[in-house]
């Protein structure tokens, strides 16, 4: 199975989550590792950085969905004329982008489960 600790480390190293948030996201990391382990073309590829990043992308996306569904406010900071804010929408969009790009880069190691080809009878 894909190393869950490596996935958590990616989330922290990229700055996507703080260490406290990463602890809360651990079940999502475990779920993502389990999900992608089943899709690997070759078990030897479970340590590939692209695969680990794809797991991190899925975990971050699922964790972000949970956080966005909560009613708590997101933070903002204002200094003079400059305001920096973290909104639910921007958090979600960032997670979607991270997940999609990571899955695209890992596609050579994964089987495609989103495409089905069937014959059509005439």
Rosetta constraint file for C-alpha pairs under 8 A:
AtomPair CA 1 CA 33 HARMONIC 6.93 0.50
AtomPair CA 1 CA 34 HARMONIC 6.94 0.50
AtomPair CA 1 CA 37 HARMONIC 5.76 0.50
AtomPair CA 1 CA 46 HARMONIC 6.82 0.50
AtomPair CA 2 CA 33 HARMONIC 5.40 0.50
AtomPair CA 2 CA 34 HARMONIC 7.44 0.50
AtomPair CA 2 CA 36 HARMONIC 7.98 0.50
AtomPair CA 2 CA 37 HARMONIC 6.26 0.50
AtomPair CA 2 CA 46 HARMONIC 5.16 0.50
AtomPair CA 2 CA 47 HARMONIC 6.70 0.50
AtomPair CA 2 CA 52 HARMONIC 7.21 0.50
AtomPair CA 3 CA 7 HARMONIC 6.69 0.50
AtomPair CA 3 CA 33 HARMONIC 7.30 0.50
AtomPair CA 3 CA 46 HARMONIC 7.80 0.50
AtomPair CA 3 CA 47 HARMONIC 7.47 0.50
AtomPair CA 3 CA 52 HARMONIC 7.77 0.50
AtomPair CA 4 CA 8 HARMONIC 6.35 0.50
AtomPair CA 4 CA 29 HARMONIC 6.11 0.50
AtomPair CA 4 CA 30 HARMONIC 5.84 0.50
AtomPair CA 4 CA 33 HARMONIC 6.49 0.50
AtomPair CA 5 CA 9 HARMONIC 6.09 0.50
AtomPair CA 6 CA 10 HARMONIC 6.30 0.50
AtomPair CA 6 CA 52 HARMONIC 6.87 0.50
AtomPair CA 7 CA 11 HARMONIC 6.56 0.50
AtomPair CA 7 CA 29 HARMONIC 6.50 0.50
AtomPair CA 7 CA 52 HARMONIC 5.59 0.50
AtomPair CA 7 CA 53 HARMONIC 6.80 0.50
AtomPair CA 7 CA 55 HARMONIC 6.37 0.50
AtomPair CA 7 CA 56 HARMONIC 5.20 0.50
AtomPair CA 8 CA 12 HARMONIC 6.47 0.50
AtomPair CA 8 CA 22 HARMONIC 6.28 0.50
AtomPair CA 8 CA 26 HARMONIC 7.06 0.50
AtomPair CA 8 CA 29 HARMONIC 6.71 0.50
AtomPair CA 8 CA 56 HARMONIC 7.03 0.50
AtomPair CA 9 CA 13 HARMONIC 5.91 0.50
AtomPair CA 10 CA 14 HARMONIC 5.93 0.50
AtomPair CA 10 CA 52 HARMONIC 7.85 0.50
AtomPair CA 10 CA 53 HARMONIC 6.85 0.50
AtomPair CA 10 CA 56 HARMONIC 6.60 0.50
AtomPair CA 11 CA 15 HARMONIC 6.40 0.50
AtomPair CA 11 CA 16 HARMONIC 5.37 0.50
AtomPair CA 11 CA 17 HARMONIC 5.68 0.50
AtomPair CA 11 CA 22 HARMONIC 6.92 0.50
AtomPair CA 11 CA 56 HARMONIC 6.21 0.50
AtomPair CA 11 CA 60 HARMONIC 7.50 0.50
AtomPair CA 12 CA 16 HARMONIC 6.24 0.50
AtomPair CA 12 CA 17 HARMONIC 5.42 0.50
AtomPair CA 12 CA 18 HARMONIC 5.91 0.50
AtomPair CA 12 CA 19 HARMONIC 6.22 0.50
AtomPair CA 12 CA 22 HARMONIC 6.83 0.50
AtomPair CA 16 CA 60 HARMONIC 7.71 0.50
AtomPair CA 17 CA 21 HARMONIC 5.54 0.50
AtomPair CA 17 CA 22 HARMONIC 5.81 0.50
AtomPair CA 18 CA 22 HARMONIC 6.03 0.50
AtomPair CA 19 CA 23 HARMONIC 6.37 0.50
AtomPair CA 20 CA 24 HARMONIC 6.60 0.50
AtomPair CA 21 CA 25 HARMONIC 6.12 0.50
AtomPair CA 22 CA 26 HARMONIC 6.22 0.50
AtomPair CA 25 CA 29 HARMONIC 6.38 0.50
AtomPair CA 25 CA 59 HARMONIC 7.19 0.50
AtomPair CA 25 CA 60 HARMONIC 7.66 0.50
AtomPair CA 25 CA 63 HARMONIC 6.04 0.50
AtomPair CA 26 CA 30 HARMONIC 6.24 0.50
AtomPair CA 27 CA 31 HARMONIC 6.15 0.50
AtomPair CA 28 CA 32 HARMONIC 6.10 0.50
AtomPair CA 28 CA 58 HARMONIC 7.98 0.50
AtomPair CA 28 CA 59 HARMONIC 4.82 0.50
AtomPair CA 28 CA 60 HARMONIC 7.64 0.50
AtomPair CA 28 CA 62 HARMONIC 6.64 0.50
AtomPair CA 28 CA 63 HARMONIC 6.49 0.50
AtomPair CA 29 CA 33 HARMONIC 6.16 0.50
AtomPair CA 29 CA 55 HARMONIC 6.82 0.50
AtomPair CA 29 CA 56 HARMONIC 6.64 0.50
AtomPair CA 29 CA 58 HARMONIC 7.85 0.50
AtomPair CA 29 CA 59 HARMONIC 4.94 0.50
AtomPair CA 30 CA 34 HARMONIC 6.23 0.50
AtomPair CA 31 CA 35 HARMONIC 6.09 0.50
AtomPair CA 31 CA 59 HARMONIC 7.53 0.50
AtomPair CA 32 CA 36 HARMONIC 6.13 0.50
AtomPair CA 32 CA 55 HARMONIC 5.15 0.50
AtomPair CA 32 CA 56 HARMONIC 7.45 0.50
AtomPair CA 32 CA 58 HARMONIC 5.90 0.50
AtomPair CA 32 CA 59 HARMONIC 5.68 0.50
AtomPair CA 33 CA 37 HARMONIC 5.86 0.50
AtomPair CA 33 CA 55 HARMONIC 5.73 0.50
AtomPair CA 34 CA 38 HARMONIC 6.66 0.50
AtomPair CA 35 CA 39 HARMONIC 7.03 0.50
AtomPair CA 36 CA 40 HARMONIC 6.37 0.50
AtomPair CA 36 CA 51 HARMONIC 7.97 0.50
AtomPair CA 36 CA 55 HARMONIC 6.86 0.50
AtomPair CA 36 CA 110 HARMONIC 7.67 0.50
AtomPair CA 37 CA 43 HARMONIC 7.72 0.50
AtomPair CA 37 CA 46 HARMONIC 7.21 0.50
AtomPair CA 39 CA 110 HARMONIC 5.29 0.50
AtomPair CA 39 CA 111 HARMONIC 5.28 0.50
AtomPair CA 39 CA 112 HARMONIC 7.71 0.50
AtomPair CA 39 CA 113 HARMONIC 7.94 0.50
AtomPair CA 40 CA 45 HARMONIC 7.20 0.50
AtomPair CA 40 CA 46 HARMONIC 7.38 0.50
AtomPair CA 40 CA 109 HARMONIC 5.90 0.50
AtomPair CA 40 CA 110 HARMONIC 4.60 0.50
AtomPair CA 40 CA 111 HARMONIC 6.21 0.50
AtomPair CA 41 CA 45 HARMONIC 7.86 0.50
AtomPair CA 41 CA 109 HARMONIC 5.69 0.50
AtomPair CA 41 CA 110 HARMONIC 5.33 0.50
AtomPair CA 41 CA 111 HARMONIC 5.82 0.50
AtomPair CA 42 CA 46 HARMONIC 7.85 0.50
AtomPair CA 42 CA 109 HARMONIC 7.21 0.50
AtomPair CA 45 CA 51 HARMONIC 7.50 0.50
AtomPair CA 45 CA 109 HARMONIC 6.69 0.50
AtomPair CA 46 CA 51 HARMONIC 6.44 0.50
AtomPair CA 46 CA 52 HARMONIC 7.44 0.50
AtomPair CA 47 CA 51 HARMONIC 7.05 0.50
AtomPair CA 47 CA 52 HARMONIC 6.86 0.50
AtomPair CA 48 CA 52 HARMONIC 6.42 0.50
AtomPair CA 49 CA 53 HARMONIC 6.02 0.50
AtomPair CA 50 CA 54 HARMONIC 6.12 0.50
AtomPair CA 50 CA 102 HARMONIC 6.72 0.50
AtomPair CA 50 CA 103 HARMONIC 7.93 0.50
AtomPair CA 50 CA 105 HARMONIC 6.04 0.50
AtomPair CA 50 CA 106 HARMONIC 4.87 0.50
AtomPair CA 51 CA 55 HARMONIC 6.35 0.50
AtomPair CA 51 CA 102 HARMONIC 7.91 0.50
AtomPair CA 51 CA 103 HARMONIC 7.82 0.50
AtomPair CA 51 CA 106 HARMONIC 5.32 0.50
AtomPair CA 51 CA 109 HARMONIC 7.26 0.50
AtomPair CA 52 CA 56 HARMONIC 6.28 0.50
AtomPair CA 53 CA 57 HARMONIC 6.10 0.50
AtomPair CA 53 CA 102 HARMONIC 5.75 0.50
AtomPair CA 53 CA 103 HARMONIC 7.95 0.50
AtomPair CA 54 CA 58 HARMONIC 6.30 0.50
AtomPair CA 54 CA 99 HARMONIC 6.43 0.50
AtomPair CA 54 CA 102 HARMONIC 4.56 0.50
AtomPair CA 54 CA 103 HARMONIC 4.96 0.50
AtomPair CA 54 CA 105 HARMONIC 7.87 0.50
AtomPair CA 54 CA 106 HARMONIC 6.39 0.50
AtomPair CA 55 CA 59 HARMONIC 6.10 0.50
AtomPair CA 56 CA 60 HARMONIC 5.93 0.50
AtomPair CA 56 CA 99 HARMONIC 7.57 0.50
AtomPair CA 57 CA 61 HARMONIC 6.07 0.50
AtomPair CA 57 CA 95 HARMONIC 6.96 0.50
AtomPair CA 57 CA 96 HARMONIC 7.92 0.50
AtomPair CA 57 CA 98 HARMONIC 5.53 0.50
AtomPair CA 57 CA 99 HARMONIC 3.84 0.50
AtomPair CA 57 CA 100 HARMONIC 7.46 0.50
AtomPair CA 57 CA 102 HARMONIC 6.17 0.50
AtomPair CA 57 CA 103 HARMONIC 7.57 0.50
AtomPair CA 58 CA 62 HARMONIC 6.24 0.50
AtomPair CA 58 CA 99 HARMONIC 5.49 0.50
AtomPair CA 59 CA 63 HARMONIC 6.03 0.50
AtomPair CA 60 CA 64 HARMONIC 5.90 0.50
AtomPair CA 60 CA 95 HARMONIC 6.01 0.50
AtomPair CA 60 CA 99 HARMONIC 7.50 0.50
AtomPair CA 61 CA 65 HARMONIC 6.23 0.50
AtomPair CA 61 CA 92 HARMONIC 7.26 0.50
AtomPair CA 61 CA 95 HARMONIC 4.84 0.50
AtomPair CA 61 CA 96 HARMONIC 6.05 0.50
AtomPair CA 61 CA 99 HARMONIC 6.49 0.50
AtomPair CA 62 CA 66 HARMONIC 6.49 0.50
AtomPair CA 63 CA 67 HARMONIC 6.29 0.50
AtomPair CA 64 CA 68 HARMONIC 5.94 0.50
AtomPair CA 64 CA 91 HARMONIC 6.88 0.50
AtomPair CA 64 CA 92 HARMONIC 6.04 0.50
AtomPair CA 64 CA 95 HARMONIC 6.74 0.50
AtomPair CA 65 CA 69 HARMONIC 6.20 0.50
AtomPair CA 65 CA 92 HARMONIC 6.85 0.50
AtomPair CA 66 CA 70 HARMONIC 6.68 0.50
AtomPair CA 68 CA 88 HARMONIC 5.47 0.50
AtomPair CA 68 CA 89 HARMONIC 7.97 0.50
AtomPair CA 68 CA 91 HARMONIC 7.92 0.50
AtomPair CA 68 CA 92 HARMONIC 7.28 0.50
AtomPair CA 74 CA 85 HARMONIC 7.75 0.50
AtomPair CA 74 CA 86 HARMONIC 5.90 0.50
AtomPair CA 74 CA 87 HARMONIC 5.75 0.50
AtomPair CA 74 CA 88 HARMONIC 6.85 0.50
AtomPair CA 75 CA 85 HARMONIC 6.00 0.50
AtomPair CA 75 CA 86 HARMONIC 5.67 0.50
AtomPair CA 75 CA 87 HARMONIC 7.44 0.50
AtomPair CA 76 CA 83 HARMONIC 7.09 0.50
AtomPair CA 76 CA 84 HARMONIC 5.59 0.50
AtomPair CA 76 CA 85 HARMONIC 3.93 0.50
AtomPair CA 76 CA 86 HARMONIC 6.07 0.50
AtomPair CA 77 CA 83 HARMONIC 5.67 0.50
AtomPair CA 77 CA 84 HARMONIC 5.14 0.50
AtomPair CA 77 CA 85 HARMONIC 6.12 0.50
AtomPair CA 78 CA 82 HARMONIC 5.77 0.50
AtomPair CA 78 CA 83 HARMONIC 4.24 0.50
AtomPair CA 78 CA 84 HARMONIC 6.25 0.50
AtomPair CA 79 CA 83 HARMONIC 6.35 0.50
AtomPair CA 86 CA 90 HARMONIC 6.64 0.50
AtomPair CA 86 CA 91 HARMONIC 6.85 0.50
AtomPair CA 87 CA 91 HARMONIC 6.20 0.50
AtomPair CA 88 CA 92 HARMONIC 6.16 0.50
AtomPair CA 89 CA 93 HARMONIC 6.11 0.50
AtomPair CA 90 CA 94 HARMONIC 6.04 0.50
AtomPair CA 91 CA 95 HARMONIC 6.27 0.50
AtomPair CA 92 CA 96 HARMONIC 6.22 0.50
AtomPair CA 93 CA 97 HARMONIC 6.17 0.50
AtomPair CA 94 CA 98 HARMONIC 6.09 0.50
AtomPair CA 95 CA 99 HARMONIC 6.05 0.50
AtomPair CA 96 CA 100 HARMONIC 6.04 0.50
AtomPair CA 97 CA 101 HARMONIC 6.05 0.50
AtomPair CA 98 CA 102 HARMONIC 6.04 0.50
AtomPair CA 99 CA 103 HARMONIC 6.08 0.50
AtomPair CA 100 CA 104 HARMONIC 6.13 0.50
AtomPair CA 101 CA 105 HARMONIC 6.29 0.50
AtomPair CA 102 CA 106 HARMONIC 6.25 0.50
AtomPair CA 103 CA 107 HARMONIC 5.95 0.50
AtomPair CA 106 CA 110 HARMONIC 6.64 0.50
AtomPair CA 107 CA 111 HARMONIC 7.42 0.50
AtomPair CA 107 CA 112 HARMONIC 7.82 0.50
